[in-house]
Amino acid sequence: MQNSLLQTVQTLPEEAGVYQYYNSNKQLLYVGKAKNLKKRLKSYWRFRPHFHPNPSLNRRILCMLRQATSLKYIVLDNEIDALILENSLIKELNPKYNILLRDDKTYPYIYLDRNQKYPRFELTRKVIKKKNISYYGPFPQGAKILLKSIYELFSLVQKKTCLQGKKACLFYQIKKCSAPCEEKITKEAYNSIVLKAQDSILKPKNLIEALHTKMVNLATAERFEEARELRDNIETLKALSTGSHLDLKSNDNIDLFAIINNSPKGVIVKFFIREGKVISSSFSTFQSRDFFDLNEAYKQTILEFYNKKIPQIPKTILVADSFYDQKELSQLLKKRFSQQIKITHPKQGEKFKLIQLALKNANEFLKKRANNEALIEEKIAELFELNIIPSRVESFDNSHIMGVATVGAMVVYSEDEWITKDYRHYSLNSGDEYGQMREMLTRRVENFSKNSMPDLWILDGGETLRKLAVKLLKNANIELDVIAIAKEKIDGKAHRAKGYAKDIIYTHQSVFTLLPSDKRLQWVQKQRDEAHRTALKYHQKKKRQEDTRSRLLEKKGIGLATVKKLINYFGTFQAIENATYNEISVASSEKIAKILKT
């Protein structure tokens, strides 16, 4: 195998491309890109006195090379194309020795449509396909509160429908709208209000002061509920204005990225500077690993954030560290958005102070997180001897009643929150739980190329289902930790005593029966329970739909026994609807086929 690897390394072309290292089990270990494949890959090795890894490389790469037995590569036109493909493959395949930072949230913007005679502020996550649109943001949190506060303090048109009427409404009477519908305000005067509101978006401090004054007045008038709501809104807006005192002298639009890798948690920080002012910030954590690579971290973070057209693309991106692919990444963004984008690491001046501010906030954020949370994922990984600390977890369960409306669900948990947009529902055909779980997991494995694999699977079931999952993953040459959780059985029945359910956890190493008070057990139970809740909810929805369809068939003169016969034959009501006359005749009779197809 070493001879095969040596031969590949010695015959590489001097062109740009992407390379992939594999181990003896054909498991993908690492994906990289190179401007010159021959030079790059030869630098990994020493050829005398024998073929061996270059000892000067970092521990992560050395560990990977000692396991590598084969190498594949793809030749591309240039390093930019190689950078794109490399990032795509890392996301899709999650190689063992690459890092994968999943930070793919899209942030809302506030926008103003200046084509309108009396424009109003609204929220969007997409580019509005019109001219004369002004964007403010992005706002990782608090966008709705900020927008609500604008309408609380400025007499703008409150709703889209307001201008459709010709008469001033309640909003005018309570002094929240200047009633342009009755022309009680000129276009020029209205625009001056818009400008003041715009200034408050860019300077949340002014907005906070105005809201505080209103809160005090409401409290004085003993309108405590309203005062309490404003107090909460003020706290949200304060979180938005981190570092707003450090305004730049210029009116530049800048995005800032800083990444800190502190074991066992790291953090990605984003600052958004608009017209020289820090208008919002974002903090997202990740599980720190021994194999962390700063160059890969910045590449993934920036490419993921600018993966598609967003309302505002800055001309300058600040980074807290210089990294190897900085220049190529800048060229890629230029190609992607057809504009010059500079990625720079300032070492002095105002922009350097912004970097220092971001890093200070990042360390403070990590300190608070460390104080507020027990690092349960690390304890889970240690107890169950997982390959890595799980940052992203997928849990599976199924639901049915005597084989009716059989469904499954997958839920996703990452960085202390449920990622509901990644939940999946499955309509299943198998009549037993083993077959149903096989259907779900098979479909998920087939989908890894589109939605990258997690760090851990949790199955609601026993050792038989866990072994099924391991077998499916092995057949696909995928290495992924799998655990299963099942209720303790007494006299052949699951024991479900509330508050004292002795759940059993099955892993590749052992079987665990933990105390009900054990936080590690409760963490696994939380994953299982969310999967169960989601599957049950989908089952109930599908059961209602099937009951409705069944009643409709009965109204046509088809008895319940015939309905069951058709379902057993075709599997679903949708399949019955799609079936031909001849197919229904075979499944039941020509009489039933005439009823359904005429």
C-alpha positions as CSV (number, residue, x, y, z in Angstrom):
1,M,0.0,0.0,0.0
2,Q,2.9,2.4,0.8
3,N,4.4,1.6,-2.6
4,S,1.0,2.5,-4.3
5,L,0.9,5.8,-2.4
6,L,4.6,6.5,-3.3
7,Q,3.9,5.8,-6.9
8,T,0.9,8.2,-6.9
9,V,3.0,11.0,-5.2
10,Q,5.8,10.6,-7.7
11,T,3.6,10.9,-10.8
12,L,1.5,13.9,-9.8
13,P,0.9,16.7,-12.4
14,E,2.1,20.3,-11.8
15,E,-1.4,21.7,-11.9
16,A,-4.0,23.1,-9.5
17,G,-6.4,20.6,-8.0
18,V,-7.9,18.9,-5.0
19,Y,-6.5,15.8,-3.3
20,Q,-8.0,13.2,-1.0
21,Y,-6.2,10.8,1.4
22,Y,-7.8,7.5,2.3
23,N,-7.0,4.8,4.9
24,S,-6.9,1.0,4.3
25,N,-10.7,0.8,4.9
26,K,-11.2,3.3,2.1
27,Q,-12.4,5.9,4.6
28,L,-11.7,9.5,3.6
29,L,-9.2,11.0,6.0
30,Y,-8.4,14.4,4.5
31,V,-9.3,16.8,1.7
32,G,-6.9,19.5,0.6
33,K,-6.3,21.8,-2.3
34,A,-3.1,22.9,-4.1
35,K,-1.9,25.5,-6.6
36,N,0.6,22.8,-7.7
37,L,-0.4,19.3,-6.8
38,K,3.1,17.8,-7.3
39,K,4.9,20.4,-5.1
40,R,2.2,20.4,-2.4
41,L,1.9,16.7,-2.0
42,K,5.7,16.0,-2.2
43,S,6.1,18.5,0.8
44,Y,4.1,16.0,2.9
45,W,6.8,13.3,2.6
46,R,10.4,12.4,2.8
47,F,11.9,9.9,0.4
48,R,15.2,9.0,2.0
49,P,16.3,6.7,3.6
50,H,12.7,5.4,3.0
51,F,9.3,6.9,2.2
52,H,7.9,8.4,5.4
53,P,5.9,11.5,6.5
54,N,7.7,14.8,6.8
55,P,8.4,15.1,10.6
56,S,8.3,18.9,10.5
57,L,4.5,18.9,9.8
58,N,2.0,19.6,12.6
59,R,0.6,16.7,14.7
60,R,-2.8,16.7,12.9
61,I,-1.3,16.1,9.5
62,L,1.3,13.6,10.8
63,C,-1.4,11.6,12.4
64,M,-3.4,11.6,9.2
65,L,-0.4,10.6,7.0
66,R,0.5,7.6,9.2
67,Q,-2.9,6.2,8.5
68,A,-3.0,7.1,4.8
69,T,-2.7,4.2,2.3
70,S,-4.0,5.7,-0.9
71,L,-4.4,9.1,-2.6
72,K,-6.8,10.4,-5.2
73,Y,-6.7,13.8,-6.9
74,I,-8.8,16.0,-9.2
75,V,-7.1,18.4,-11.6
76,L,-8.7,21.8,-12.0
77,D,-8.1,25.0,-14.0
78,N,-6.9,27.2,-11.1
79,E,-6.5,27.4,-7.4
80,I,-9.8,29.4,-7.0
81,D,-11.8,26.4,-8.5
82,A,-9.8,24.1,-6.2
83,L,-10.7,26.2,-3.2
84,I,-14.4,26.0,-4.1
85,L,-14.3,22.2,-4.6
86,E,-12.3,21.6,-1.4
87,N,-14.8,23.5,0.7
88,S,-17.7,21.7,-0.9
89,L,-16.2,18.2,-0.3
90,I,-15.4,19.0,3.3
91,K,-19.0,20.1,3.9
92,E,-20.4,17.0,2.1
93,L,-18.0,14.3,3.3
94,N,-16.8,15.6,6.7
95,P,-13.3,13.9,6.5
96,K,-11.8,12.8,9.8
97,Y,-8.9,15.2,9.8
98,N,-10.5,18.3,8.4
99,I,-12.5,20.5,10.7
100,L,-16.1,21.3,9.9
101,L,-17.5,24.5,11.4
102,R,-21.3,24.5,10.8
103,D,-22.2,28.2,11.0
104,D,-24.7,28.5,8.1
105,K,-27.3,30.8,9.6
106,T,-28.7,33.6,7.4
107,Y,-29.2,36.9,9.3
108,P,-32.1,39.3,8.7
109,Y,-31.7,42.8,7.4
110,I,-34.0,45.8,7.8
111,Y,-34.7,47.4,4.4
112,L,-36.4,50.5,3.0
113,D,-38.1,50.6,-0.4
114,R,-37.4,54.1,-1.6
115,N,-39.6,53.6,-4.6
116,Q,-42.6,54.2,-2.4
117,K,-44.0,57.7,-1.9
118,Y,-44.2,57.0,1.9
119,P,-41.6,54.2,2.5
120,R,-41.6,52.0,5.5
121,F,-39.0,49.7,7.1
122,E,-39.4,45.9,6.8
123,L,-37.4,42.8,7.4
124,T,-35.7,40.5,4.8
125,R,-33.2,37.7,4.5
126,K,-32.9,38.0,0.8
127,V,-32.0,40.5,-1.9
128,I,-35.0,42.5,-3.0
129,K,-35.1,42.5,-6.7
130,K,-35.7,46.2,-7.1
131,K,-33.7,49.4,-7.5
132,N,-33.5,52.1,-4.8
133,I,-33.6,49.6,-1.9
134,S,-31.6,50.6,1.2
135,Y,-30.4,47.8,3.5
136,Y,-29.4,48.0,7.2
137,G,-27.8,45.1,9.0
138,P,-27.3,42.2,9.2
139,F,-28.8,41.7,12.7
140,P,-27.9,38.2,14.1
141,Q,-30.4,38.8,16.9
142,G,-32.9,41.5,17.9
143,A,-34.0,42.5,14.4
144,K,-37.7,42.3,15.2
145,I,-37.2,44.2,18.4
146,L,-35.2,46.9,16.6
147,L,-37.9,47.2,14.0
148,K,-40.7,47.3,16.6
149,S,-38.9,50.0,18.5
150,I,-38.6,52.1,15.4
151,Y,-42.3,52.0,14.9
152,E,-42.8,52.6,18.6
153,L,-40.9,55.9,18.5
154,F,-41.4,57.3,15.0
155,S,-44.8,58.2,13.4
156,L,-44.2,56.1,10.2
157,V,-46.8,54.2,8.2
158,Q,-47.3,51.2,10.6
159,K,-48.6,48.5,8.2
160,K,-48.6,47.8,4.5
161,T,-52.3,48.0,4.3
162,C,-52.6,51.4,5.9
163,L,-52.0,53.3,2.7
164,Q,-54.7,51.3,0.9
165,G,-57.4,53.2,2.8
166,K,-58.1,56.8,2.3
167,K,-58.9,57.6,5.9
168,A,-56.7,58.0,9.0
169,C,-57.0,55.0,11.4
170,L,-56.4,54.2,15.0
171,F,-52.6,54.5,14.6
172,Y,-53.1,58.3,13.8
173,Q,-55.3,58.7,16.9
174,I,-52.7,57.2,19.2
175,K,-50.0,59.3,17.5
176,K,-48.1,56.4,16.0
177,C,-48.7,57.4,12.4
178,S,-48.7,60.8,10.7
179,A,-51.6,59.8,8.4
180,P,-50.1,60.3,4.9
181,C,-53.2,58.5,3.6
182,E,-55.1,61.8,4.3
183,E,-52.1,63.9,3.4
184,K,-51.8,65.2,6.9
185,I,-48.0,65.2,6.4
186,T,-46.0,66.3,3.3
187,K,-43.7,63.9,1.5
188,E,-40.7,66.0,2.6
189,A,-41.7,66.0,6.3
190,Y,-42.3,62.3,6.2
191,N,-38.8,61.7,4.7
192,S,-37.3,63.7,7.5
193,I,-38.9,61.2,10.0
194,V,-37.4,58.4,7.9
195,L,-34.0,59.9,8.1
196,K,-34.2,60.1,11.9
197,A,-35.4,56.5,12.1
198,Q,-32.5,55.5,9.8
199,D,-30.0,57.3,12.1
200,S,-31.4,55.4,15.1
201,I,-30.8,52.0,13.3
202,L,-27.2,53.0,12.8
203,K,-26.9,54.4,16.3
204,P,-28.9,52.2,18.7
205,K,-27.7,54.2,21.6
206,N,-30.0,57.1,20.6
207,L,-32.9,54.6,20.3
208,I,-32.1,53.2,23.7
209,E,-32.2,56.6,25.4
210,A,-35.5,57.5,23.8
211,L,-37.0,54.1,24.8
212,H,-35.7,54.5,28.4
213,T,-37.4,57.9,28.7
214,K,-40.7,56.4,27.4
215,M,-40.3,53.4,29.8
216,V,-39.9,55.8,32.8
217,N,-43.0,57.8,31.8
218,L,-45.0,54.6,31.5
219,A,-43.9,53.4,34.9
220,T,-44.7,56.8,36.4
221,A,-48.2,56.4,34.9
222,E,-48.4,52.9,36.5
223,R,-48.6,51.2,33.1
224,F,-46.2,48.5,34.4
225,E,-46.8,45.9,31.7
226,E,-45.9,48.2,28.9
227,A,-42.9,49.5,30.9
228,R,-41.7,46.0,31.5
229,E,-41.9,45.2,27.7
230,L,-39.9,48.3,26.9
231,R,-37.3,47.3,29.5
232,D,-36.8,43.9,27.9
233,N,-36.6,45.5,24.5
234,I,-33.9,47.9,25.7
235,E,-31.8,45.0,27.0
236,T,-32.0,43.3,23.6
237,L,-30.9,46.6,21.8
238,K,-28.0,47.0,24.2
239,A,-26.7,43.6,23.1
240,L,-26.8,44.8,19.5
241,S,-24.6,47.9,20.2
242,T,-21.5,46.1,21.4
243,G,-18.5,48.3,20.8
244,S,-20.6,51.1,19.2
245,H,-18.4,53.7,20.9
246,L,-15.6,52.7,18.6
247,D,-16.9,54.5,15.5
248,L,-14.5,54.8,12.6
249,K,-13.6,58.2,11.2
250,S,-14.6,56.9,7.7
251,N,-18.1,55.8,6.7
252,D,-16.8,52.4,5.6
253,N,-18.9,49.2,5.5
254,I,-16.9,46.4,7.0
255,D,-17.4,42.8,8.2
256,L,-15.1,41.5,10.9
257,F,-14.3,37.8,11.7
258,A,-12.4,36.5,14.7
259,I,-11.9,32.9,15.7
260,I,-10.6,31.7,19.1
261,N,-9.9,28.0,19.7
262,N,-10.0,27.5,23.5
263,S,-10.4,23.9,24.7
264,P,-13.0,22.6,25.0
265,K,-15.1,25.4,23.4
266,G,-14.1,27.7,20.6
267,V,-16.0,30.8,19.3
268,I,-16.5,32.5,16.0
269,V,-17.1,36.2,16.4
270,K,-18.6,38.5,13.7
271,F,-18.8,42.3,13.9
272,F,-20.8,44.2,11.3
273,I,-19.7,47.8,10.8
274,R,-22.0,50.1,8.7
275,E,-21.1,53.6,7.8
276,G,-18.2,53.5,10.3
277,K,-20.4,52.2,13.2
278,V,-20.6,48.8,14.8
279,I,-24.3,48.1,14.4
280,S,-24.4,44.4,15.4
281,S,-22.4,41.3,16.4
282,S,-22.7,37.6,16.5
283,F,-21.1,34.8,18.6
284,S,-21.3,31.1,17.8
285,T,-19.5,28.4,19.6
286,F,-18.0,25.1,18.3
287,Q,-16.5,22.1,19.9
288,S,-12.7,22.5,20.1
289,R,-10.6,19.7,18.7
290,D,-7.0,18.6,18.8
291,F,-6.9,18.9,15.0
292,F,-8.0,22.5,14.8
293,D,-6.6,24.4,11.8
294,L,-6.9,28.2,11.8
295,N,-6.6,28.4,8.0
296,E,-9.5,26.0,7.4
297,A,-11.6,27.6,10.1
298,Y,-11.4,31.1,8.4
299,K,-11.9,29.6,5.0
300,Q,-15.1,27.7,6.0
301,T,-16.5,30.6,8.1
302,I,-16.1,33.2,5.4
303,L,-17.1,30.9,2.5
304,E,-20.2,29.8,4.4
305,F,-21.2,33.3,5.3
306,Y,-20.8,34.6,1.7
307,N,-22.1,31.4,0.0
308,K,-24.8,33.3,-1.9
309,K,-26.0,36.7,-2.8
310,I,-26.8,38.7,0.4
311,P,-28.2,42.2,0.7
312,Q,-24.9,43.9,1.5
313,I,-21.4,42.8,0.4
314,P,-18.7,44.9,2.1
315,K,-15.5,46.0,0.2
316,T,-13.4,45.1,3.3
317,I,-13.3,42.0,5.5
318,L,-11.2,42.2,8.6
319,V,-9.8,39.0,10.1
320,A,-8.1,38.6,13.5
321,D,-5.4,36.4,12.1
322,S,-3.5,36.1,8.9
323,F,-4.1,32.8,7.2
324,Y,-2.6,30.9,4.3
325,D,-5.5,31.1,1.8
326,Q,-6.3,34.7,2.5
327,K,-5.4,36.0,-1.0
328,E,-7.1,33.2,-2.9
329,L,-10.2,33.6,-0.8
330,S,-10.4,37.3,-1.6
331,Q,-10.1,36.5,-5.3
332,L,-12.8,33.9,-5.0
333,L,-15.2,36.4,-3.4
334,K,-14.4,38.9,-6.2
335,K,-15.3,36.3,-8.8
336,R,-18.5,35.2,-6.9
337,F,-19.9,38.8,-6.4
338,S,-18.2,40.7,-9.3
339,Q,-16.7,43.3,-7.0
340,Q,-13.4,43.9,-5.4
341,I,-13.3,42.5,-1.8
342,K,-10.2,42.9,0.3
343,I,-9.5,40.5,3.2
344,T,-7.0,42.1,5.6
345,H,-5.4,41.6,9.0
346,P,-4.8,45.0,10.5
347,K,-1.9,45.4,12.9
348,Q,-2.4,49.0,14.0
349,G,-4.9,51.9,13.9
350,E,-8.7,52.0,14.3
351,K,-9.3,48.7,12.5
352,F,-6.8,47.0,14.8
353,K,-8.7,48.4,17.8
354,L,-11.9,46.8,16.4
355,I,-10.1,43.4,16.2
356,Q,-9.0,43.8,19.8
357,L,-12.5,44.6,20.8
358,A,-13.9,41.6,19.0
359,L,-11.3,39.3,20.7
360,K,-12.0,40.8,24.1
361,N,-15.7,40.2,23.7
362,A,-15.0,36.7,22.4
363,N,-13.0,35.8,25.5
364,E,-15.7,37.3,27.8
365,F,-18.3,35.3,25.9
366,L,-16.4,32.0,26.4
367,K,-15.8,32.8,30.1
368,K,-19.6,33.3,30.7
369,R,-20.4,30.1,28.8
370,A,-17.8,28.2,30.9
371,N,-19.4,29.5,34.1
372,N,-23.0,28.9,33.0
373,E,-22.8,25.4,31.5
374,A,-21.4,22.1,32.4
375,L,-19.7,20.8,29.3
376,I,-22.0,17.8,29.0
377,E,-21.0,16.8,25.5
378,E,-17.4,16.3,26.7
379,K,-18.6,14.1,29.5
380,I,-20.8,12.1,27.1
381,A,-17.8,11.5,24.7
382,E,-15.7,10.4,27.7
383,L,-18.2,8.0,29.1
384,F,-19.3,6.4,25.9
385,E,-15.8,6.5,24.4
386,L,-16.9,8.4,21.3
387,N,-14.3,9.3,18.6
388,I,-15.0,13.0,19.0
389,I,-16.9,15.4,21.3
390,P,-20.3,15.6,19.5
391,S,-21.1,19.1,18.2
392,R,-24.0,18.0,16.0
393,V,-26.3,15.2,16.9
394,E,-29.1,13.5,14.9
395,S,-31.7,11.4,16.7
396,F,-34.3,9.1,15.1
397,D,-37.6,7.6,16.1
398,N,-40.7,6.2,14.4
399,S,-44.4,6.3,15.2
400,H,-47.5,4.3,14.1
401,I,-50.7,2.7,15.5
402,M,-51.0,-0.9,14.4
403,G,-49.2,-0.2,11.2
404,V,-51.4,2.8,10.3
405,A,-49.8,6.2,9.3
406,T,-46.3,4.8,9.8
407,V,-43.8,7.7,10.0
408,G,-40.3,8.5,11.2
409,A,-38.5,11.6,12.3
410,M,-35.0,12.9,12.6
411,V,-34.2,15.8,14.9
412,V,-30.9,17.8,15.0
413,Y,-29.2,19.3,18.0
414,S,-26.1,21.5,17.8
415,E,-24.4,23.9,20.1
416,D,-27.1,23.8,22.8
417,E,-30.1,24.4,20.5
418,W,-32.5,22.5,18.2
419,I,-31.8,23.1,14.5
420,T,-35.5,22.8,13.5
421,K,-34.8,23.8,9.8
422,D,-32.8,20.5,9.5
423,Y,-35.5,18.3,11.0
424,R,-36.7,15.6,8.6
425,H,-40.0,13.6,8.4
426,Y,-40.2,10.2,6.7
427,S,-43.3,8.3,5.4
428,L,-42.4,4.7,5.9
429,N,-43.7,1.5,4.4
430,S,-42.1,-1.3,6.5
431,G,-44.4,-3.2,8.9
432,D,-41.9,-3.6,11.7
433,E,-39.6,-1.3,13.7
434,Y,-36.4,-2.8,12.4
435,G,-37.5,-2.3,8.8
436,Q,-38.7,1.2,9.6
437,M,-35.4,2.3,11.1
438,R,-33.6,0.7,8.2
439,E,-35.7,2.8,5.8
440,M,-34.9,6.1,7.7
441,L,-31.2,5.5,8.2
442,T,-30.7,4.3,4.6
443,R,-32.3,7.5,3.2
444,R,-30.2,9.6,5.6
445,V,-27.0,7.9,4.5
446,E,-27.9,8.5,0.9
447,N,-28.4,12.1,1.7
448,F,-25.0,12.7,3.2
449,S,-23.7,14.0,-0.1
450,K,-26.2,16.9,0.1
451,N,-26.4,17.4,3.9
452,S,-23.2,16.5,5.6
453,M,-23.1,13.9,8.3
454,P,-23.3,14.7,12.1
455,D,-20.9,13.7,14.9
456,L,-23.3,11.3,16.6
457,W,-26.5,9.3,15.9
458,I,-28.9,8.5,18.7
459,L,-31.6,5.8,18.0
460,D,-34.7,5.1,20.0
461,G,-34.3,1.4,20.4
462,G,-31.9,-1.3,21.6
463,E,-28.7,-3.0,20.5
464,T,-30.3,-4.6,17.4
465,L,-31.1,-1.2,15.9
466,R,-27.7,0.1,16.9
467,K,-26.0,-2.8,15.0
468,L,-28.2,-2.1,12.1
469,A,-27.0,1.5,11.9
470,V,-23.4,0.5,12.2
471,K,-23.8,-2.0,9.4
472,L,-25.4,0.6,7.1
473,L,-22.6,3.0,7.8
474,K,-19.9,0.4,7.3
475,N,-21.4,-0.5,3.9
476,A,-21.2,3.1,2.9
477,N,-17.5,3.4,4.2
478,I,-18.6,6.0,6.8
479,E,-17.3,6.2,10.3
480,L,-19.8,7.7,12.7
481,D,-20.5,7.2,16.4
482,V,-23.9,5.5,17.1
483,I,-25.7,5.0,20.4
484,A,-29.1,3.6,21.2
485,I,-31.4,4.2,24.1
486,A,-34.2,1.8,25.2
487,K,-36.6,1.6,28.2
488,E,-35.8,-1.0,30.8
489,K,-38.2,-4.0,30.4
490,I,-39.9,-5.7,33.3
491,D,-41.9,-8.9,32.4
492,G,-41.3,-8.1,28.8
493,K,-42.9,-4.6,29.0
494,A,-41.1,-1.3,28.9
495,H,-40.9,0.2,32.4
496,R,-42.0,3.9,32.2
497,A,-42.3,5.0,35.9
498,K,-42.3,8.8,35.7
499,G,-39.1,10.2,37.2
500,Y,-37.6,6.8,37.7
501,A,-37.4,5.3,34.2
502,K,-34.3,3.2,34.0
503,D,-33.3,3.7,30.4
504,I,-30.5,1.6,29.0
505,I,-27.9,3.0,26.7
506,Y,-26.1,0.8,24.2
507,T,-22.7,1.9,22.7
508,H,-20.0,0.1,20.7
509,Q,-18.1,-0.7,23.9
510,S,-20.7,-1.4,26.6
511,V,-24.3,-1.2,28.0
512,F,-25.0,1.6,30.5
513,T,-27.7,1.8,33.1
514,L,-27.3,5.2,34.7
515,L,-29.2,6.7,37.6
516,P,-32.2,8.8,36.6
517,S,-30.5,11.9,38.1
518,D,-27.4,11.5,35.9
519,K,-27.0,14.5,33.7
520,R,-25.5,12.4,30.9
521,L,-28.5,10.1,30.8
522,Q,-30.8,13.2,30.9
523,W,-28.9,14.6,27.9
524,V,-29.5,11.5,25.8
525,Q,-33.1,11.3,27.0
526,K,-33.6,14.9,25.8
527,Q,-32.5,13.9,22.3
528,R,-34.7,10.8,22.3
529,D,-37.7,12.6,23.6
530,E,-37.5,15.4,21.0
531,A,-37.3,12.8,18.2
532,H,-40.3,11.0,19.8
533,R,-42.3,14.2,20.1
534,T,-41.6,15.1,16.5
535,A,-42.4,11.7,15.1
536,L,-45.6,11.5,17.1
537,K,-46.7,15.0,15.9
538,Y,-46.1,14.0,12.3
539,H,-47.9,10.7,12.8
540,Q,-51.0,12.5,14.2
541,K,-51.0,14.8,11.2
542,K,-50.7,12.0,8.7
543,K,-53.3,9.9,10.6
544,R,-55.8,12.8,10.4
545,Q,-55.1,13.1,6.6
546,E,-55.6,9.4,6.1
547,D,-58.8,9.3,8.2
548,T,-60.1,12.1,6.0
549,R,-59.2,10.2,2.8
550,S,-60.7,7.0,4.3
551,R,-64.0,8.8,5.0
552,L,-64.1,10.2,1.5
553,L,-63.7,6.7,0.0
554,E,-66.4,5.4,2.3
555,K,-68.7,8.2,1.1
556,K,-68.2,6.9,-2.4
557,G,-69.5,3.5,-1.3
558,I,-66.3,1.8,-0.6
559,G,-66.3,-0.1,2.7
560,L,-63.7,0.1,5.4
561,A,-62.5,-3.5,4.7
562,T,-61.9,-2.6,1.1
563,V,-60.1,0.6,2.1
564,K,-57.7,-1.5,4.3
565,K,-57.2,-4.0,1.4
566,L,-56.3,-1.2,-1.0
567,I,-53.9,0.4,1.6
568,N,-52.2,-3.0,2.2
569,Y,-51.8,-3.4,-1.5
570,F,-50.6,0.1,-2.5
571,G,-49.1,1.3,0.7
572,T,-50.5,4.8,0.8
573,F,-53.6,6.8,-0.2
574,Q,-51.5,8.8,-2.7
575,A,-50.5,5.5,-4.4
576,I,-54.2,4.6,-4.6
577,E,-55.0,7.9,-6.3
578,N,-52.1,7.5,-8.7
579,A,-53.0,3.9,-9.6
580,T,-54.5,3.0,-13.0
581,Y,-57.9,1.3,-13.5
582,N,-56.2,-2.0,-14.3
583,E,-54.1,-1.9,-11.1
584,I,-57.1,-1.2,-8.9
585,S,-59.0,-4.0,-10.6
586,V,-56.2,-6.4,-9.8
587,A,-55.9,-5.2,-6.2
588,S,-59.7,-5.3,-5.6
589,S,-62.3,-5.5,-8.4
590,E,-63.5,-3.8,-11.5
591,K,-66.5,-2.4,-9.5
592,I,-64.1,-0.6,-7.1
593,A,-62.0,0.6,-10.1
594,K,-65.0,2.1,-11.7
595,I,-66.0,4.0,-8.5
596,L,-62.4,5.4,-8.1
597,K,-61.6,6.2,-11.8
598,T,-64.9,7.5,-13.1
